[in-house]
Amino acid sequence: MPIVAQSTDTTDWVSRYADEVIAESERRAPGKPVVVASGLSPSGPIHLGNLREVMTPHLVADEIRRRGYEVRHLISWDDYDRYRKVPAGVPGIDESWAQHIGKPLTSVPAPAGSAYPNWAEHFKAAMTEALDELGVEYDGISQTEQYTSGVYREQILHAMRRRGDIDAILDQYRTKKAPAKKSQKPVDEAELEAAEGSGAASEDDGSGGTSGYFPYKPYCGACEKDLTTVTSYDDESTELAYVCADCGHTETVRLSEFNRGKLVWKVDWPMRWAYEGVIFEPSGVDHSSPGSSFVVGGQIVREIFDGVQPIGPMYAFVGISGMAKMSSSKGGVPTPADALKIMEAPLLRWLYARRKPNQAFKIAFDQEIQRLYDEWDKLDAKVADGSVLPADAAAHTRAVRTAAGDLPRTPRPLPYRTLASVADITAGAEDQTLRILRDLDPSDPITSLDEARPRLDRAENWITTQVPADARTIVRSEPDAELLSSLDDESRESLRLLLEGLDSHWSLDGLTHLVYGVPKVRAGFSADATAKELPPEIKVAQRSFFALLYRLLVTRETGPRLPTLLLAVGAERVRKLLGS
């Protein structure tokens, strides 16, 4: 491996973990690739909380690659886990899927209409596509393939020989109760627990059988379910007998040849750490509580499999701000694919990169996404002019590019809130959209909508999927004659000043100056006067003027930013609606 200087930036969590992981890898396995790992269970839609299970090691792995090291980021698809329940809100399934509870996920039929051969492949596909868009480089490992091909045979036989020792270790923790699990909040404030993404934290540990402890569970040869109990096992012959509680089937097999079963989770996970030589793997909150998989696994990997527990930071919840009910709803839990429909990949990467793993954060599906994009654009500007702080620069770099190169970005990144307003008003009509975007800056007009993509597409998707129909902007088709006739002289004069200045101010900046300036001029001040130079009453007058314009243009007292709205409506129609 090359010798690369360690990071001196103590404010960047990714660099600090990269330093630690490189040092540990060189101590344990000098000259070999650095191995980091994630685990995802395709038991249903893989949500944005699960994405932290991937993004945390991805960012660390990518930093290590930047330094010239070879890295393997393993993503174990826990598709040989049991099917536990029928998830709510998944299109194409009904309660008849309950008959498959207990089978491996790869033996459960995919939802009706799916192009994929089974349940696991159906839900893996959406996540795989999202990871590709996010620039995540990884080696995918199907645990179904690993177990059914006999890859772990020696590890299974070893665990069965050491079952008494494993039972003794587990027994130390069985009386330690984990803290009560938090209940889910409503979806607009949901805490997406990433725990389910890394195996099954609540899975039994193999105890409870009347014939003794066994860390291995066969899937039934008749009904395919794991509702089995091992009744006997012989270490010498590896002969194993089991009975199925569901269908009553009994079978005796040789474990040295049998490939239809798996180690229980609390033994399976540490076995894989040792087998793959994992140096870094984070885990969710419930995996780090007393008696949980990560804690118990540390002792099992050391004492049973002669391995070392990975560096394993605990990561916090990912919250969701204001997700509307979507046509592709997964029972109200958004996925990375849902997020990537309304935001560009660099922005989503940035949300995970800028917060330490133990810091919770929210992903916005409501109006907050506009503020988030404003913040991102300001960061972009600071990077461009060199005024950015080191930690912010590092997060920005990790968001826009990987060690393999830059991620696709919008050539002309117009403000997201402007694009959303235009999409709202035009309902996606491309000719109207281009006209408005071209008028934003007449000195440097946009010539093609492709210059504003993919951000424009994301903003349009946000408007159509997340903004309720009753909150959409509908421009009047005819003037409000009754309101216009009831206006006092001051309001009429304000409208006259606005209409008089339209042509000379027809740009986003110009119209902003105009609509804020009219109340200043009416009060006897210059249109260029700053807030410090003005009395508080001017703000009141501005709000009243804005409310009047909204009522005359869109029937409500609020709406998209007025300069954008005026550009969208067009000068001729504005004159008509304002009574000119």
MIDRENBA-643790 format. One record per residue (C-alpha): residue in one letter; x, y, z. Coordinates in steps of 0.001 Angstrom, whole numbers, plus 500000, padded with zeros to 6 digits. Example, Ala and Ser with C-alpha at 12.3 -4.5 7.8 and 13.67 -1.06 7.14 Angstrom:
2
A512300495500507800 S513670498940507140 
END
This chain:
580
M500000500000500000 P501176503547499359 I502251505706502246 V499985508731502345 A500040511464504963 Q497152511336507390 S494567514078507400 T495264517019509668 D491682518296509421 T490270517318512804 T486850518782511947 D486081516269509189 W484617513031510563 V485217511119507317 S488955511872507311 R489290510904510968 Y487643507519510404 A489732506998507264 D492894507556509315 E491714505048511911 V490616502438509370 I493858502641507372 A495927502233510528 E493833499253511679 S493936497614508249 E497734497926508061 R497996496426511544 R495688493499510782 A496248492770507100 P499154494730505629 G499239494773501849 K495620493629501469 P492597495694500383 V490864497651503127 V487451496057503771 V484428498069504882 A480923496645505023 S477213497357505027 G474231495049505399 L470813495585503839 S467765493388504247 P465421493566501211 S462467492620503386 G460522495541501928 P461241499018500588 I464752500023501688 H464254503477503176 L466368506572503755 G467300505459507263 N468829502297505788 L470801504462503355 R472928505670506266 E474074502058506673 V475615502414503197 M476636506072503004 T478695506051506220 P481132503323505059 H480925504561501456 L482210508016502387 V485027506521504462 A485907504019501720 D485915506754499108 E488280508904501175 I490620505924501509 R490495505376497739 R491378509044497190 R494552508398499169 G495565505638496784 Y494554502520498724 E492583499588497363 V489234499292499127 R486388496789499050 H483024498081500199 L480932494968500752 I477177495259500747 S475697492051502098 W472170491625500842 D470563489748503706 D468202488045501272 Y468404484712503102 D466706486265506137 R463234485035506973 Y460184486875505659 R458735488313508869 K455548490162507990 V453472491561505161 P454465495241504965 A451718497846504674 G451295500061501667 V453273498037499125 P451485497918495765 G450825494481494325 I450506492499497540 D447705491536499893 E447268489462503029 S447712486255501035 W451473486928501269 A451193485996504962 Q451363482339503888 H455047482932503062 I456073484199506510 G459086482187507646 K460511481514504178 P463771483031502912 L463161486373501211 T464391484878497941 S461657482193498149 V458809484694498520 P456980485745495332 A457572489313494198 P454628491745494330 A452140491235491523 G453288492800488275 S456954492866489249 A459595492142486636 Y461743490384489251 P461782486683490186 N461251487059493934 W460610489418496823 A464268490133497600 E465251490895494008 H462267493226493632 F463340495441496533 K467064495150495841 A466523496546492344 A465284499984493422 M468110500353495924 T470728499224493407 E469538501853490947 A469653504555493632 L473170503541494721 D474361503749491127 E472940507259490816 L474608508223494103 G478000507046492854 V478393504304495473 E481025501748494418 Y480524498374496128 D480746494606495885 G477302493090496366 I477059489747498168 S473849487702498184 Q473625485767501438 T471264483335499705 E474043482500497261 Q476649482312500033 Y474644479896502174 T473075477737499468 S476387477232497648 G478141476056500818 V480576478986501086 Y480139479110504871 R480163475340505432 E483294475257507582 Q482121478247509608 I478758476573510235 L480346473296511318 H482756475224513556 A479898477132515182 M478016473888515799 R481086472325517427 R481413475419519637 R477693475713520360 G478170475300524093 D480671478172524190 I478397480355522049 D475456479585524331 A477527480582527357 I478458483911525765 L474873484653524773 D473687483709528236 Q475735486550529702 Y473506488978527816 R470106487316527893 T469094489005531146 K470205492442529897 K467185494057528396 A467684496631525690 P465948499987526086 A462378500064524852 K462242500732521146 K460973504153520163 S457591504151518523 Q457379505655515051 K456227509262514908 P453864510402512149 V455561510350508773 D456059514118508565 E458377513810511551 A459342510162511057 E462499508771512531 L463620506164510064 E465366503537512090 A468232502125510103 A468500499100512362 E466456496817510112 G468867497514507279 S471662495512508885 G470310492053509452 A467579491405511974 A468244492892515361 S465209491210516910 E465922487712515562 D466225484956518137 D469684483719519081 G468930480005518713 S467982479391522334 G464811477838523669 G465010474341522191 T464365471355524455 S467255469429522897 G469874471984523743 Y471298475079522107 F471985475164518356 P473200478302516516 Y471906477007513178 K468381477023511770 P467376474821508820 Y464714475915506382 C462110473142506146 G462482470823503143 A458706470636502734 C457295474134503394 E460565476137503132 K459920477914506444 D462325478360509337 L459765477292511947 T462040474366512665 T463661472965515778 V466887471002515703 T466225467840517723 S469677466267517548 Y473160466823516137 D476252464640516005 D479604466416515737 E481423463454514207 S478993462569511424 T477460466090511241 E474085464333511193 L471336466804512096 A467657466072512698 Y464919468691512793 V461155468966512993 C459013471729511465 A456400473250513751 D454427474580510798 C453901471510508616 G455190468712510894 H457866467632508425 T460882465845509931 E464199465298508244 T467680464043509031 V470544465525506999 R474331465708507037 L475323469288507743 S478594468696505897 E476474468413502723 F473315470354503606 N472957473949502355 R469373474913503209 G469699476876506438 K471701479612508119 L473367480645511330 V471190482667513687 W471809486381513304 K473869486982516444 V476306484305515264 D476011484958511543 W477133488607511739 P480385488045513690 M481111484980511526 R481026487255508467 W483287489849510117 A485933487172510516 Y485340485523507131 E485513488800505163 G488110490530507352 V485877493567507874 I487707496591509300 F484845499104509392 E481091498597509654 P478707501025511367 S475484499937513020 G472171501439514005 V471136502400517512 D469425499128518443 H472453497086517368 S474543498961519927 S472299498617522970 P473052496136525805 G472704492545524643 S472328493556520998 S473953492066517920 F476991494350517697 V477823494130521402 V477424490343521619 G479083489903518232 G482272491504519482 Q482759488720522001 I481667485943519632 V483975487011516790 R486932487107519175 E486305483954521219 I484663481706518621 F485897482784515184 D489330484097516170 G488547487414514494 V488383491098515394 Q485298493251515712 P485196496067513147 I485489499724514011 G481775500291514325 P480361503737515018 M476717503907515982 Y474662506028513621 A471621508059514542 F468171508298513048 V467331509994509780 G464136512018509995 I461734513063507270 S460218516506507040 G456764516663505517 M456459513827503022 A453105513869501253 K451192510718500387 M452723509634497109 S451385507420494370 S454427505202494928 S453952505298498686 K455515502479500686 G453263502753503707 G454493506300504242 V458218505528504398 P460295507218501677 T463165505477499930 P466364506822498347 A464596506555494975 D461834508831496294 A464399511397497458 L466278511273494148 K463078512157492312 I463009515560494012 M466704516307494630 E469951515795492784 A472355513097493930 P475059515553495170 L472553517215497502 L471442513879498977 R475093512816499399 W475803516119501137 L473103515515503754 Y474886512320504843 A478404513723504467 R478033516899506512 R476736515236509693 K478716512886511916 P477177509399512076 N475906509970515614 Q474089513176514627 A470463512848513572 F469215514918510659 K466126515334508496 I465574515009504771 A463064517543503508 F460118516612501326 D458189519790502190 Q458895523499501571 E462098523081503579 I463716521576500487 Q463793525062498980 R465766526416501932 L468025523388501772 Y468818524084498133 D469457527752498954 E471956526601501573 W473597524258499071 D473888527008496450 K475465529358498997 L477993526645499842 D478697526216496132 A479367529963495856 K481705529911498859 V483634527012497358 A483933528957494110 D485222532156495755 G487486530395498261 S485696531626501403 V484475528174502485 L485530526643505816 P487653523453505598 A485039521045506986 D482337522495504723 A484697522238501750 A485355518579502559 A481620517788502767 H481044519603499471 T483824517681497750 R482445514359498997 A479007515365497707 V479948516355494162 R482569513749493328 T483945510364494288 A487414508945493806 A486163507728490411 G485199511216489219 D482545513934489280 L478854513146489630 P476501514622486994 R475405518151487891 T473099520804486458 P475068523047484064 R473053526162484968 P471907525660488586 L469043528146488815 P467466528542492279 Y465362525491493123 R462578527663494571 T462399529589491277 L462255526402489233 A459566525007491533 S457494528176491186 V457815528077487401 A456865524397487332 D453896525170489577 I452600527933487334 T453273526324483949 A452259522771484920 G455353521550483081 A454641523236479714 E458133523361478214 D457599526352475909 Q456255528464478753 T458999527237481086 L461711528188478620 R460170531620478078 I460160532348481796 L463645530979482484 R465002532946479530 D463587536159481049 L465200535557484442 D468428537145483239 P468065538852479831 S471784539718479842 D472671536011479874 P469535534159478800 I469135530435479085 T468765528949475600 S467708525369476363 L465934523645479235 D468753521098479239 E470926523787480839 A468614523695483875 R468374519908484073 P468298517682486056 R467471520279488747 L464444521468486768 D463104517909486562 R463572517456490306 A461694520671491051 E458857519653488728 N458648516260490450 W458546517962493841 I455654520156492753 T453654517272491267 T454258514690494015 Q454682516701497219 V452585519862496883 P448858519212497475 A446517520172494653 D444802522820496770 A448167524504497347 R449046524711493650 T449073528120491968 I446313528871489475 V446573532223487705 R443285534060487118 S441913533911483622 E440004537199483999 P440544540330486126 D438801540562489489 A436582543482488482 E434925543756491888 L438250543998493753 L439713546444491223 S436683548745491500 S436894548773495299 L440537549928495497 D441423553209497157 D443570555839495461 E446758554684497198 S446366551113495968 R445570552317492443 E448699554473492448 S450810551543493645 L449519549383490790 R450193552228488326 L453817552513489466 L454276548752489141 L452781548589485642 E454760551620484550 G458012549925485534 L457344546453484101 D459119546824480770 S462243548479482181 H462499545950485043 W461662542730483158 S464131540312484774 L464177538458488064 D466436541010489756 G464652543932488116 L461185542832489177 T462453542103492685 H463693545686492881 L460404546959491463 V457903545130493696 Y459850545946496860 G460451549508495676 V456863550605494945 P455821550887498637 K459077552769499357 V458410555279496605 R454773555696497688 A456044556568501179 G458441559182499823 F461678557148499919 S464009556058497169 A463378552601495678 D467026551870496505 A466638552691500211 T467882549905502504 A465979548400505407 K468090550376507878 E467008553624506225 L463310552834506372 P460735553000509181 P459025549759510254 E455783550830508586 I457325550232505160 K457424546490505798 V453735546578506675 A453010548497503469 Q455041545982501446 R453127543048502899 S449800544741502106 F450919545498498562 F452109541933498027 A448822540517499347 L446916542740496910 L449010541546493965 Y448494537903494935 R444724538391495200 L444589540040491785 L446813537442490139 V446079534085491877 T443026534722494153 R445006534011497352 E447083536280499578 T450205534165499206 G451932532259496431 P455252531892494631 R457738534744494971 L456181537711493210 P459055538435490789 T458925534809489584 L455130534917489424 L455153538104487328 L457682536600484904 A455598533453484656 V452319535257484031 G453908537509481371 A453766541274481020 E450678541395478796 R448604539201481104 V449862541020484214 R448632544306482729 K445262542746481991 L444815541271485481 L445980544435487256 G443461546530485399 S445661548343482920 
END
